[in-house]
Amino acid sequence: MTAAIIAPTRLRLGLAALAVGAFSAFGTPASARGPDGIADVAEKVIDAVVNISTSQTVDAKGGGGSNAMPQLPPGSPFEEFFDDFFKNRKGPGGGSKGGENSPAPRKTNSLGSGFIIDTSGVVVTNNHVIADADEISVILNDGTKIKAELVGVDKKTDLAVLKFKPPKPLVSVKFGDSDKLRLGDWVVAIGNPFSLGGTVTAGIVSAKNRDISSGPYDSYIQTDASINRGNSGGPLFNLDGDVIGVNTLIISPSGGSIGIGFAVPSKTVAGVVDQLRQFGELRRGWLGVRIQSVTDEIAESLNIKPPRGALVAGIDDKGPAKPAGIEPGDVVIKFDGKDVKDPKDLSRVVADTAVGKEVDVIIIRKGQEETKKVTLGRLQDPDKVQAVVKTDEPAPEKTVTQKALGLDLAALSKDLRTRYKIKDTVKGVVVTNVDANSDAAEKRLSAGDVIVEVAQEAVSNGADIQKRVDQLKKDGKKSVLLLVSNADGELRFVALSVQ
């Protein structure tokens, strides 16, 4: 209920009369009508916003002729109806399952949005708008359609740069400073929702630096300006007419706007676009570490107050961090003069730093701050498979199990390596069972995990672990920090209660 609904009738009438009087004297309040500059912004930039049309040849497997699903513009009111209808038909696509009745490949079309950043014909849009397209066209605000070529894409930030030959003088827009945005600032979105063509909507900045786990560098601007399917790749403007974001995602159970939209901030976009124009690809900085969050328990174990930074869980043997002296267990709290509050902060700042640059990295090691100088490498394709270095197998050992921290522990042996498929490069004490009611179970330790270090000291058997735990209890510690490896050698830190 609202205050007006539960208020006495007389009070409501009095408030209404007061409101009418206020409107008569002063006009509609600014908070109700929004800022006066929206129309000026739209008029200034509308010709720089374009529609992106793509076509793609696809195999029409299992459908064709009367059984083929109609190709509708993304977001069309009929799209969901036909999609459900054909999914419920027999076979994929609702048609026959191959054979002589199988149709020939067909072309599909889609539409998105983009904007011109250079009057020579350079356009920015989303990667998902043009992904896998055989042909890309740019449609200007006056309807002129021109073929475009792809300059480069960055899948991690979902951005793409196109280029086309202008048939006439163009209008371009420039990037603003997204770091200067404040919560509640007015913003204007222009794009091609539901294939309707140039559409202007307005709203405010609802949140900044939003992480929705869509990629490694999430730092979205959240806005309640209406953004729908087809707005993807379109610009988000401030009231100066500068681009402060690229509309990319919405959250919606229905497919339409519910006031939760996300834009890649211009600070990120500008850097990506510059590299795509210069190199046709992204050249991101690389530190060569695996990192994780510093929880309250981990912070207590490492004497870090308040909890902050990015905990180094592992070091790439060929990465820049190793020769710089960074080790597992170090906590990075500052990189190149920028504070690191959490792992996402470190990922973003490293990626945005130039390859080959020497930077200062401030770490906390055993409660003390140290500065390491690192010359950044270049982040390579993470999909590349690296060969595993093999070592001589250890001599078989008799399996002796010891209990500690709610865990059944045993020294690694050939039999245990085979049972849990643990790589030869992994050293430590293997977990053979976890008490279901223990803190270890809650922290998701499981049989086959290997404890490599306890309180930043290497262990090789269950007795080593029990000895370290007993000492920590005597020292009054509430938790113990374990360095844990999975069977493939991927490391993480886990803090367990010793009480």
C-alpha positions as CSV (number, residue, x, y, z in Angstrom):
1,M,0.0,0.0,0.0
2,T,1.0,3.6,-0.5
3,A,0.6,6.4,1.9
4,A,-2.1,8.0,-0.3
5,I,-4.2,4.8,-0.2
6,I,-4.1,4.4,3.6
7,A,-4.4,8.2,4.3
8,P,-7.7,9.6,5.5
9,T,-10.0,10.9,2.7
10,R,-9.7,14.5,3.9
11,L,-5.9,14.4,3.9
12,R,-5.9,12.9,0.4
13,L,-8.2,15.6,-0.9
14,G,-6.1,18.3,0.7
15,L,-2.9,16.9,-0.8
16,A,-4.6,16.7,-4.2
17,A,-5.7,20.3,-4.0
18,L,-2.2,21.3,-2.9
19,A,-0.7,19.4,-5.8
20,V,-3.1,21.0,-8.3
21,G,-2.2,24.4,-7.0
22,A,1.5,23.7,-7.3
23,F,1.1,22.5,-10.9
24,S,-0.9,25.6,-11.7
25,A,1.8,27.9,-10.3
26,F,4.9,26.2,-11.4
27,G,4.1,23.6,-14.1
28,T,5.0,19.8,-14.0
29,P,7.9,19.1,-11.5
30,A,11.2,18.3,-13.2
31,S,11.3,14.9,-11.5
32,A,8.0,13.9,-13.3
33,R,8.9,15.2,-16.7
34,G,12.6,14.4,-16.8
35,P,15.4,16.7,-18.0
36,D,14.8,19.2,-20.8
37,G,17.8,18.2,-22.8
38,I,16.7,14.8,-24.0
39,A,15.2,16.1,-27.2
40,D,18.3,18.1,-27.9
41,V,20.5,15.1,-27.4
42,A,18.3,12.9,-29.7
43,E,18.3,15.5,-32.4
44,K,22.1,15.9,-32.2
45,V,23.1,12.3,-32.4
46,I,20.3,10.4,-34.1
47,D,22.0,10.4,-37.5
48,A,25.1,8.7,-36.0
49,V,23.0,5.7,-34.8
50,V,22.7,2.9,-37.4
51,N,20.9,-0.4,-37.8
52,I,23.0,-3.4,-38.4
53,S,21.5,-6.0,-40.8
54,T,23.2,-9.4,-41.1
55,S,22.5,-12.5,-43.2
56,Q,23.7,-16.1,-42.6
57,T,23.4,-19.3,-44.6
58,V,22.3,-22.2,-42.3
59,D,21.4,-25.8,-42.9
60,A,17.7,-26.3,-42.6
61,K,18.1,-29.7,-41.1
62,G,14.9,-31.6,-40.6
63,G,12.6,-28.9,-42.0
64,G,11.6,-27.2,-45.1
65,G,8.7,-26.1,-47.3
66,S,5.5,-25.9,-45.3
67,N,7.2,-27.4,-42.2
68,A,10.0,-24.8,-42.0
69,M,9.7,-22.2,-39.2
70,P,9.2,-18.7,-40.7
71,Q,12.2,-16.3,-40.3
72,L,11.0,-13.4,-38.2
73,P,12.9,-10.4,-37.0
74,P,14.4,-10.9,-33.5
75,G,11.8,-9.8,-30.9
76,S,8.9,-10.1,-33.3
77,P,5.6,-10.6,-31.3
78,F,5.1,-13.8,-33.3
79,E,8.6,-15.2,-32.8
80,E,7.9,-16.9,-29.4
81,F,4.6,-18.4,-30.7
82,F,6.2,-20.0,-33.8
83,D,9.2,-21.1,-31.8
84,D,7.1,-23.0,-29.3
85,F,4.9,-24.4,-32.1
86,F,7.8,-25.8,-34.2
87,K,9.7,-27.1,-31.1
88,N,6.7,-29.3,-30.3
89,R,6.5,-30.8,-33.7
90,K,8.1,-34.2,-34.5
91,G,11.8,-34.1,-35.0
92,P,14.2,-31.1,-34.9
93,G,12.6,-28.1,-36.5
94,G,9.3,-29.9,-36.8
95,G,9.9,-31.6,-40.1
96,S,11.2,-34.9,-41.4
97,K,14.6,-36.2,-40.3
98,G,16.6,-35.9,-43.5
99,G,16.5,-37.9,-46.7
100,E,15.4,-36.7,-50.1
101,N,12.8,-34.3,-48.6
102,S,15.5,-32.4,-46.6
103,P,15.5,-28.8,-47.7
104,A,18.5,-26.9,-49.1
105,P,20.4,-24.5,-46.9
106,R,18.6,-21.1,-46.4
107,K,19.5,-17.6,-45.4
108,T,18.5,-16.1,-42.1
109,N,18.4,-12.4,-41.3
110,S,18.8,-10.5,-38.1
111,L,18.9,-6.8,-37.1
112,G,20.7,-5.0,-34.3
113,S,22.1,-1.5,-33.6
114,G,25.4,0.3,-33.8
115,F,26.8,3.8,-34.0
116,I,29.4,5.8,-36.1
117,I,32.5,6.9,-34.3
118,D,34.4,8.2,-37.3
119,T,33.0,9.9,-40.4
120,S,35.3,7.7,-42.5
121,G,32.7,5.0,-41.9
122,V,33.8,3.2,-38.6
123,V,30.9,1.6,-36.6
124,V,30.8,0.0,-33.2
125,T,28.3,-2.7,-32.3
126,N,28.1,-5.9,-30.3
127,N,29.9,-9.1,-31.4
128,H,26.7,-11.1,-30.9
129,V,24.9,-8.9,-33.4
130,I,27.3,-9.9,-36.3
131,A,28.6,-13.3,-35.1
132,D,28.7,-15.9,-37.8
133,A,27.3,-13.5,-40.4
134,D,28.0,-14.1,-44.1
135,E,27.1,-10.6,-45.0
136,I,26.8,-7.4,-42.9
137,S,25.1,-4.2,-43.9
138,V,24.8,-0.8,-42.2
139,I,21.5,1.0,-42.5
140,L,21.7,4.8,-41.9
141,N,18.9,6.8,-40.3
142,D,17.5,7.9,-43.6
143,G,17.2,4.2,-44.8
144,T,20.4,4.1,-47.0
145,K,21.8,0.6,-46.8
146,I,25.6,-0.1,-47.4
147,K,27.6,-3.3,-47.2
148,A,30.1,-3.3,-44.3
149,E,33.2,-5.3,-43.6
150,L,34.4,-6.6,-40.2
151,V,37.5,-4.9,-38.7
152,G,37.7,-7.0,-35.6
153,V,35.8,-8.5,-32.6
154,D,36.4,-9.1,-28.9
155,K,34.2,-11.9,-27.6
156,K,35.1,-11.3,-24.0
157,T,33.6,-7.8,-24.0
158,D,31.1,-8.6,-26.8
159,L,32.3,-5.8,-29.0
160,A,32.9,-5.5,-32.7
161,V,34.1,-2.8,-35.1
162,L,32.8,-2.5,-38.7
163,K,33.9,-0.3,-41.6
164,F,31.9,0.8,-44.7
165,K,32.4,3.3,-47.5
166,P,30.3,6.4,-46.9
167,P,27.9,7.3,-49.7
168,K,27.6,10.8,-48.3
169,P,28.9,12.9,-45.4
170,L,28.3,11.2,-42.0
171,V,27.6,12.3,-38.5
172,S,29.8,10.7,-35.8
173,V,29.7,10.6,-32.0
174,K,32.5,10.5,-29.5
175,F,33.1,8.6,-26.2
176,G,32.4,10.3,-22.9
177,D,33.9,9.4,-19.5
178,S,31.9,6.6,-18.0
179,D,33.9,6.9,-14.7
180,K,32.2,10.3,-14.1
181,L,28.7,8.8,-14.1
182,R,26.8,9.0,-10.9
183,L,23.9,6.9,-9.7
184,G,20.7,8.7,-10.8
185,D,22.3,10.5,-13.8
186,W,20.0,10.7,-16.8
187,V,20.9,8.6,-19.9
188,V,19.5,8.2,-23.4
189,A,19.4,5.0,-25.3
190,I,18.9,4.9,-29.1
191,G,18.6,1.7,-31.2
192,N,16.5,-0.6,-33.2
193,P,14.2,-2.4,-30.8
194,F,12.0,-5.2,-32.3
195,S,13.2,-4.0,-35.7
196,L,11.2,-0.8,-35.5
197,G,14.1,1.4,-36.5
198,G,15.6,4.4,-34.7
199,T,13.9,4.6,-31.3
200,V,14.8,6.9,-28.4
201,T,14.3,5.9,-24.8
202,A,15.5,7.6,-21.6
203,G,16.2,6.6,-18.0
204,I,18.7,6.9,-15.2
205,V,21.9,5.1,-14.2
206,S,20.6,2.5,-11.8
207,A,24.0,1.0,-10.8
208,K,27.7,1.0,-11.8
209,N,30.4,-1.7,-12.0
210,R,27.7,-4.4,-12.1
211,D,29.1,-8.0,-12.3
212,I,26.5,-10.4,-13.7
213,S,29.0,-13.2,-14.4
214,S,28.6,-13.0,-18.2
215,G,32.4,-12.7,-18.8
216,P,35.8,-12.2,-17.1
217,Y,35.7,-8.4,-17.3
218,D,32.1,-7.7,-16.3
219,S,31.7,-4.0,-15.1
220,Y,28.4,-3.0,-16.6
221,I,26.4,0.2,-16.3
222,Q,22.9,-0.8,-15.3
223,T,20.1,1.5,-16.5
224,D,16.3,1.5,-16.5
225,A,16.1,3.2,-19.9
226,S,14.0,0.9,-22.0
227,I,16.3,-1.5,-23.8
228,N,14.8,-4.4,-25.8
229,R,15.8,-7.1,-28.3
230,G,17.3,-5.2,-31.3
231,N,18.9,-2.5,-29.1
232,S,22.0,-4.6,-28.8
233,G,25.1,-2.7,-30.0
234,G,23.3,0.7,-29.7
235,P,24.7,3.6,-27.8
236,L,23.9,4.9,-24.3
237,F,24.3,8.7,-24.2
238,N,24.8,11.2,-21.4
239,L,23.0,14.5,-21.7
240,D,26.1,16.0,-23.4
241,G,25.5,13.6,-26.3
242,D,28.6,11.6,-25.6
243,V,28.5,7.8,-25.7
244,I,29.0,6.5,-22.2
245,G,28.1,2.8,-22.9
246,V,27.1,0.2,-25.5
247,N,23.7,-1.5,-24.7
248,T,24.4,-5.2,-24.6
249,L,22.2,-7.2,-22.3
250,I,18.8,-7.2,-20.6
251,I,17.3,-9.2,-17.8
252,S,13.7,-10.2,-18.6
253,P,11.6,-13.2,-18.2
254,S,9.4,-12.1,-21.1
255,G,12.0,-10.9,-23.6
256,G,10.9,-7.3,-23.2
257,S,12.2,-4.5,-21.1
258,I,11.4,-4.6,-17.4
259,G,13.8,-1.8,-16.6
260,I,17.0,-3.8,-16.1
261,G,19.4,-3.2,-18.9
262,F,23.2,-3.4,-19.1
263,A,25.7,-1.4,-21.1
264,V,29.5,-1.9,-21.5
265,P,31.0,1.3,-20.1
266,S,32.7,3.7,-22.6
267,K,36.1,3.4,-20.7
268,T,36.2,-0.3,-21.7
269,V,34.7,0.2,-25.1
270,A,37.2,3.0,-26.1
271,G,40.2,0.8,-25.3
272,V,38.9,-2.2,-27.1
273,V,37.9,-0.2,-30.2
274,D,41.4,1.4,-30.4
275,Q,43.1,-2.0,-30.4
276,L,40.7,-3.5,-32.9
277,R,41.2,-0.6,-35.2
278,Q,45.0,-0.8,-34.8
279,F,45.6,-4.5,-34.7
280,G,42.3,-6.2,-35.7
281,E,42.5,-8.1,-32.4
282,L,42.9,-7.5,-28.6
283,R,46.3,-7.6,-27.0
284,R,45.6,-7.9,-23.3
285,G,48.2,-7.8,-20.5
286,W,48.9,-11.1,-18.8
287,L,50.3,-11.6,-15.3
288,G,50.3,-15.4,-15.2
289,V,48.5,-16.1,-12.0
290,R,45.4,-17.9,-10.9
291,I,43.5,-15.9,-8.3
292,Q,40.6,-16.2,-5.9
293,S,38.7,-14.1,-3.4
294,V,40.0,-13.3,0.1
295,T,37.2,-14.5,2.4
296,D,37.0,-13.4,6.0
297,E,38.5,-16.8,7.1
298,I,41.3,-16.6,4.6
299,A,42.0,-13.0,5.7
300,E,42.2,-14.1,9.3
301,S,44.6,-16.9,8.4
302,L,46.9,-14.5,6.5
303,N,46.6,-11.6,9.0
304,I,45.0,-9.3,6.5
305,K,42.8,-6.6,7.9
306,P,40.4,-5.7,6.4
307,P,39.8,-8.5,3.9
308,R,40.7,-7.3,0.5
309,G,42.7,-8.0,-2.6
310,A,43.2,-11.0,-4.9
311,L,44.7,-14.2,-3.5
312,V,47.2,-15.9,-5.7
313,A,46.3,-19.6,-5.8
314,G,48.7,-20.6,-8.5
315,I,51.6,-19.4,-10.8
316,D,52.1,-20.1,-14.4
317,D,55.6,-21.4,-14.8
318,K,56.0,-19.4,-18.1
319,G,54.2,-16.3,-16.9
320,P,55.6,-12.9,-15.9
321,A,54.7,-13.3,-12.2
322,K,57.1,-16.1,-11.5
323,P,60.4,-14.3,-12.3
324,A,59.1,-11.3,-10.5
325,G,59.0,-13.4,-7.3
326,I,55.2,-13.6,-6.8
327,E,54.2,-16.8,-5.1
328,P,51.0,-18.8,-4.2
329,G,49.6,-17.4,-1.0
330,D,50.5,-13.8,-1.9
331,V,47.6,-11.3,-1.9
332,V,47.7,-8.6,-4.5
333,I,46.3,-5.3,-3.1
334,K,47.6,-2.8,-5.7
335,F,48.5,-3.1,-9.3
336,D,50.2,-0.2,-11.2
337,G,49.0,2.3,-8.7
338,K,45.4,1.1,-8.7
339,D,43.8,-0.5,-5.7
340,V,42.7,-4.1,-6.0
341,K,39.6,-4.8,-3.9
342,D,38.8,-8.3,-5.3
343,P,39.9,-10.7,-8.1
344,K,37.7,-9.0,-10.7
345,D,39.5,-5.7,-10.1
346,L,42.8,-7.4,-10.8
347,S,41.6,-9.2,-13.9
348,R,40.3,-5.9,-15.4
349,V,43.3,-3.7,-14.6
350,V,45.8,-6.4,-15.9
351,A,43.8,-6.8,-19.1
352,D,43.7,-3.1,-19.7
353,T,47.5,-2.6,-19.1
354,A,49.8,-2.5,-22.2
355,V,51.7,-5.6,-23.0
356,G,55.4,-5.2,-22.1
357,K,54.9,-2.5,-19.5
358,E,56.8,-2.8,-16.3
359,V,54.5,-2.2,-13.3
360,D,54.7,-2.2,-9.5
361,V,52.6,-4.9,-7.9
362,I,52.0,-4.5,-4.1
363,I,51.4,-7.8,-2.3
364,I,50.9,-8.9,1.3
365,R,53.0,-11.9,2.2
366,K,52.9,-13.3,5.8
367,G,51.3,-10.1,7.0
368,Q,53.9,-7.7,5.4
369,E,53.5,-5.6,2.3
370,E,56.1,-6.1,-0.4
371,T,56.5,-4.5,-3.9
372,K,57.3,-6.6,-6.9
373,K,58.2,-5.3,-10.4
374,V,56.5,-7.2,-13.2
375,T,56.9,-6.8,-16.9
376,L,53.5,-7.9,-18.4
377,G,53.2,-10.5,-21.0
378,R,50.5,-11.0,-23.6
379,L,47.4,-13.0,-22.8
380,Q,47.2,-15.9,-25.2
381,D,44.2,-17.9,-26.3
382,P,43.0,-19.8,-23.2
383,D,41.7,-22.7,-25.3
384,K,45.2,-23.7,-26.2
385,V,46.1,-27.0,-24.6
386,Q,49.4,-27.1,-22.8
387,A,51.4,-30.3,-22.5
388,V,51.6,-31.8,-19.1
389,V,55.2,-32.2,-17.8
390,K,55.6,-35.7,-16.6
391,T,58.0,-36.8,-13.8
392,D,59.1,-40.1,-12.4
393,E,56.3,-41.9,-10.5
394,P,56.9,-42.1,-6.8
395,A,57.5,-45.4,-5.2
396,P,54.4,-47.3,-4.0
397,E,53.5,-46.6,-0.4
398,K,51.3,-48.4,2.0
399,T,48.0,-46.5,2.4
400,V,47.9,-45.1,6.0
401,T,44.9,-43.0,6.8
402,Q,44.7,-40.3,9.4
403,K,41.8,-38.1,10.5
404,A,42.1,-34.3,10.8
405,L,39.7,-31.4,10.2
406,G,36.9,-33.8,9.4
407,L,39.0,-35.4,6.6
408,D,40.4,-38.9,6.1
409,L,43.9,-38.2,4.8
410,A,46.6,-40.4,3.2
411,A,50.0,-40.0,1.6
412,L,49.9,-40.1,-2.2
413,S,50.7,-43.5,-3.6
414,K,50.5,-45.0,-7.1
415,D,47.3,-46.8,-6.2
416,L,45.6,-43.6,-4.9
417,R,46.8,-41.6,-8.0
418,T,45.2,-44.3,-10.2
419,R,42.0,-44.4,-8.1
420,Y,41.4,-40.7,-8.2
421,K,43.2,-40.0,-11.6
422,I,45.6,-37.6,-10.0
423,K,48.3,-36.2,-12.2
424,D,51.9,-37.1,-11.5
425,T,52.8,-33.4,-11.1
426,V,50.4,-33.0,-8.0
427,K,52.2,-33.4,-4.7
428,G,50.7,-33.5,-1.2
429,V,48.2,-35.4,0.9
430,V,45.1,-36.9,-0.7
431,V,41.7,-36.7,0.9
432,T,40.0,-40.1,0.9
433,N,36.8,-39.2,2.7
434,V,35.0,-36.1,4.1
435,D,32.8,-36.0,7.1
436,A,29.4,-34.9,5.9
437,N,28.9,-32.6,9.0
438,S,32.3,-31.0,8.8
439,D,33.4,-27.5,7.8
440,A,35.4,-29.2,5.0
441,A,32.2,-30.6,3.5
442,E,30.6,-27.2,3.6
443,K,33.6,-25.8,1.8
444,R,33.2,-28.5,-0.9
445,L,36.3,-30.5,-0.3
446,S,35.8,-34.0,-1.6
447,A,37.6,-37.4,-1.9
448,G,40.4,-37.0,-4.5
449,D,41.3,-33.5,-3.5
450,V,45.0,-33.1,-2.6
451,I,46.2,-30.8,0.3
452,V,49.4,-29.3,-0.9
453,E,50.1,-26.8,1.9
454,V,48.9,-26.1,5.4
455,A,49.4,-22.5,6.7
456,Q,51.7,-22.0,3.7
457,E,53.9,-24.9,4.5
458,A,54.2,-28.0,2.3
459,V,52.9,-31.3,3.7
460,S,53.4,-34.9,2.6
461,N,51.4,-37.0,5.0
462,G,48.5,-36.8,7.5
463,A,50.8,-36.4,10.4
464,D,52.2,-33.2,8.9
465,I,48.7,-31.7,8.7
466,Q,47.7,-32.7,12.2
467,K,51.0,-31.2,13.6
468,R,50.3,-27.9,11.9
469,V,46.7,-27.8,13.1
470,D,47.7,-28.5,16.7
471,Q,50.2,-25.7,16.5
472,L,47.6,-23.2,15.1
473,K,45.2,-24.1,17.9
474,K,47.9,-23.4,20.5
475,D,48.5,-20.0,18.8
476,G,44.9,-19.2,19.2
477,K,44.0,-19.3,15.5
478,K,40.4,-19.8,14.6
479,S,41.1,-21.2,11.1
480,V,43.7,-22.9,9.1
481,L,44.5,-22.1,5.4
482,L,44.9,-25.0,3.1
483,L,46.3,-24.9,-0.4
484,V,44.2,-27.6,-2.2
485,S,44.7,-29.1,-5.7
486,N,42.2,-31.0,-7.7
487,A,43.3,-34.1,-9.7
488,D,44.3,-31.9,-12.7
489,G,46.6,-29.7,-10.6
490,E,44.4,-26.6,-10.4
491,L,44.9,-24.9,-7.1
492,R,42.7,-23.0,-4.7
493,F,42.9,-21.8,-1.1
494,V,40.4,-23.1,1.5
495,A,40.1,-21.9,5.1
496,L,38.8,-24.4,7.6
497,S,37.8,-23.9,11.2
498,V,40.2,-25.5,13.8
499,Q,37.8,-25.0,16.7
